[in-house]
């Protein structure tokens, strides 16, 4: 398996993964979406709410705020040493106390861990009029997207890497027809940006002499990771690979030591009482 980076930004990563198949590619995609843990607000206690929004709406908005997550410090409750009771290793608290007139932003939340904060501090939560108050306390926990979408770390998808064969194509119009600007013309049509091709086949439809052949690769895939902000795209991919390794190790252990099947207990025979 080989990895080649195409583009890399703060919250976006695009790379080519070679030497795998559709099953492995889709498994990685699903693991990144629903098995990579992140922090999110899970419970909210309202002390005072004079705003125009119901408690449930504000709680929902708080739960969807992307929180910068440190997986080296926090872990899920089901794997924590506290056995789900709640401790500093698996949860943290946010508090908010403000009075209008003002707009309450994500930056107004005060955390007991300064490293964990909303990724986008200018996200508006609610607008308070003159004299209105909002006071609450919330608890953030570490979870995975399989439990709730608010724990999902980002938007992850992939497509087949393209294979393009040109047979002395001299159709200049293909350059403008291609929406991704894959080709350029120098005496004949040549490939300029192969990675941009998304297999729309517009070039094939426009070229009636079959001088262009486009097919999807069965072993190479282009992955796109767009992080919501909790984790860096690279951390999302690396964590998903670790999760896959742990699941395979667990599966191997179960294969080597299968549990003995318990024999079903025999039901006691019912005896009918004789009528006198």
Residue pairs with C-beta under 8 A, 6 or more apart in sequence:
1 17
1 18
1 19
1 20
2 16
2 17
2 18
2 19
3 15
3 16
3 17
3 18
4 15
4 16
4 18
5 13
5 14
5 15
6 14
6 15
6 16
6 195
6 222
7 13
7 14
8 14
8 233
10 232
11 154
11 226
11 227
11 228
11 229
11 232
11 233
12 224
12 225
12 226
12 227
12 233
13 223
13 224
13 225
13 227
13 233
13 234
13 237
14 222
14 223
14 224
14 225
15 222
15 223
16 161
16 195
16 220
16 221
16 222
16 223
17 25
17 28
17 158
17 220
17 221
17 222
17 223
18 161
18 219
18 220
18 221
19 219
19 220
20 219
20 221
21 218
21 219
22 218
25 158
25 221
25 223
27 244
28 223
28 237
28 240
28 241
28 244
29 156
29 157
29 158
29 223
31 240
31 243
31 244
32 153
32 154
32 156
32 225
32 236
32 237
32 240
33 145
33 152
33 153
33 156
34 144
34 145
34 146
34 152
35 144
35 145
35 146
35 240
35 243
36 144
36 145
36 153
36 231
36 236
36 239
36 240
36 243
37 69
37 71
37 75
37 76
37 142
37 143
37 144
37 151
37 239
38 67
38 69
38 142
38 143
38 144
38 151
38 152
38 153
38 230
38 231
39 67
39 68
39 69
39 74
39 92
39 116
39 140
39 141
39 142
39 230
40 63
40 64
40 65
40 67
40 140
40 141
40 143
40 148
40 150
40 151
40 230
41 59
41 62
41 63
41 65
41 67
41 94
41 138
41 139
41 140
41 150
42 63
42 139
42 140
42 141
42 143
43 138
43 139
44 55
44 58
44 59
44 62
44 63
44 136
44 137
44 138
44 139
45 136
45 137
45 138
46 55
46 58
46 59
46 135
46 136
47 135
47 136
47 137
48 133
48 134
48 135
48 136
49 55
49 58
49 133
49 134
49 135
49 136
50 100
50 128
50 131
50 132
50 133
50 134
51 58
51 126
51 127
51 128
51 132
51 134
52 126
52 127
52 129
53 126
58 125
58 126
58 134
58 136
59 138
61 125
61 126
62 94
62 109
62 125
62 138
63 150
64 150
65 106
65 109
65 118
65 119
65 120
65 123
66 118
66 119
66 120
66 228
66 229
66 230
67 116
67 117
67 118
67 119
67 140
67 230
68 115
68 116
68 117
68 118
68 119
68 229
68 230
69 116
69 142
69 230
69 231
70 115
70 116
71 142
71 231
71 235
71 239
73 89
73 113
73 115
74 89
74 90
74 91
74 92
74 116
74 142
75 89
75 90
75 142
76 90
76 141
76 142
76 143
76 144
77 84
77 86
77 90
77 91
77 141
77 142
78 84
80 87
80 89
80 90
81 87
81 89
82 89
82 90
86 139
90 141
90 142
91 139
91 140
91 141
91 142
92 111
92 112
92 113
92 116
92 139
92 140
93 111
93 112
93 137
93 138
93 139
93 140
94 109
94 110
94 111
94 112
94 137
94 138
94 139
94 140
95 109
95 110
95 136
95 137
95 138
96 104
96 108
96 109
96 110
96 134
96 135
96 136
96 137
96 138
97 134
97 135
98 104
98 108
98 128
98 133
98 134
98 135
99 128
99 131
99 132
99 133
99 134
100 127
100 128
100 129
100 130
100 131
100 132
100 133
101 128
101 129
101 130
101 132
102 127
102 128
103 124
103 126
103 127
103 128
104 124
104 125
104 126
104 127
104 128
104 134
105 121
105 122
105 123
105 124
105 125
106 118
106 120
106 121
106 122
106 123
106 125
107 117
107 118
107 121
107 122
108 125
109 117
109 118
109 138
111 117
116 140
119 228
119 229
119 230
120 229
126 134
128 134
143 150
143 151
144 151
145 151
145 152
145 153
152 228
153 227
153 228
153 230
153 231
153 236
154 225
154 226
154 227
154 228
154 230
154 231
154 233
154 236
155 224
155 225
155 226
155 228
156 223
156 224
156 225
156 226
156 236
157 223
157 224
158 221
158 222
158 223
158 224
159 198
159 199
159 221
159 222
160 199
160 216
160 217
160 218
160 220
160 221
160 222
161 216
161 217
161 220
161 221
161 222
162 194
162 197
162 198
162 199
162 214
162 215
162 216
162 217
163 214
163 215
163 216
163 217
164 182
164 191
164 194
164 197
164 212
164 213
164 214
165 212
165 213
165 214
165 215
166 188
166 189
166 190
166 191
166 211
166 212
167 210
167 211
167 212
167 213
168 188
168 211
169 188
169 189
169 207
169 209
169 211
169 212
170 187
170 188
170 189
171 189
171 206
171 207
171 211
172 185
172 189
173 206
174 183
174 185
174 189
174 203
174 206
174 207
174 212
175 181
175 183
175 184
175 185
175 189
177 202
177 203
177 206
178 202
178 203
179 200
179 202
180 193
180 196
180 197
180 198
180 200
181 192
181 193
181 196
182 191
182 192
182 193
182 194
182 196
182 197
182 203
183 189
183 190
183 191
183 192
183 203
184 190
184 192
189 211
189 212
195 222
197 214
199 214
199 216
201 214
203 212
203 214
204 212
204 213
204 214
223 237
225 233
225 236
225 237
226 233
227 233
227 236
231 239
